[in-house]
Amino acid sequence: MRAYIKGLGTFVPSRVVTNADLAEKMDTSDEWIRQRTGIVERRYVEEGTASSDLGCAATKAAAEDAGIALEEIDFIILATLSPDRFFPGTACYMQAKLGLPGVPALDIRQQCTGFVYGLTLAESLVRSGGYRNILLVGAEVHSHSLDFTTRGRDVAVLFGDGAGAAIVSPLEDGSERGILAHALHADGRFAEKLCIHGWDISRDPYMTAEDIEAGEQYPKMEGRYVFKEAVTRVPQVIHEVLAKTGHSVADLDLLVPHQANLRINEAVAKQIGIDPAKVVNNIQRFGNTTAASIALALADARAQDRLHPGDLVCLAALGSGFTWGALTLRW
Ligand code: ACO
């Protein structure tokens, strides 16, 4: 039995933050950000909005798209690196806000690869567990945990808030659609290359006033290292997942990469030799929305009539952990 994406929905907050807006807070410029990342603007939530709120809004859109009532959702997977609280899991908050008591709720923590890991998990649960409408959400509120001083400019300019959701269900029409293959990886030896160093549960207290003074509560990244890793690992894993079903890059109708940096996606496209017109990029409008980015890009492709029934699509990402992976599906 195959699993497929029955419905797709997204939500981004209405507040647009341009590069010029950021340049008022820190020493940066529209030119630097566009040249290095491709980003033109991103969305930020208003005070009082959490990742679960964005996730619920995207869920409602996905359920409507799938033609199901919220009550038909029978499993919730939420991918986020910006949970509402350290515990309990944000999927539990979402489940309560959606009014779905009793439905299992699972958080996963694979950062930018969260949507690919989540789809893989959802597919397995459909195949093995008999679930009929698994809700997978990627939701992030980055804007409340970034360093908006010049000290944090290398990271702060990259990220935006948003959410994407998919309803994953068993395919029952006998067609060739659905999730075909996946390839997942992680290498925790490089965890410190992109993480929040200040939060360290091996210490008591796990975060100190000195940490906060030094800005260690904010994400820190070795940008060049992560960049190199992405342009190496992502092409590898795309070839790996395609080989599992005897496909090649030439068979792909659409590549939907995680949106971390337009330059990364251009380099990946060049390396695998895919026509750039087949690569979806919308980082220009949303920045890096981490676990939400692939769903936002997939939904954009569909809205732009670039995604058609039967198309061979590859989703691919690398993120903090490091985690990386790719998944192929027939739309
Ligand atoms: N504005 C202006 N100047 C800046 C900014 C900024 N926002 N940020 C850094 N600079 C400066 C640096 O201080 C440095 O100045 P110096 O030469 O005087 O020391 C100069 O620009 C170059 O800095 P680099 O960090 O070397 O710039 P680079 O070309 O590597 O670009 C970037 C930085 C955009 C972050 C890039 O490395 C990148 O995209 N890395 C990968 C990001 C990524 O893929 N993240 C993974 C996913 S995220 C996740 O999983 C959560």
Residues whose N, C-alpha, C, O or C-beta is under 5 A from the ligand:
A	BS01	ACO	D27 T28 S29 W32 R36 T37 Q111 C112 R153 D154 V157 G223 R224 V226 F227 A230 A260 N261 L318 G319 S320
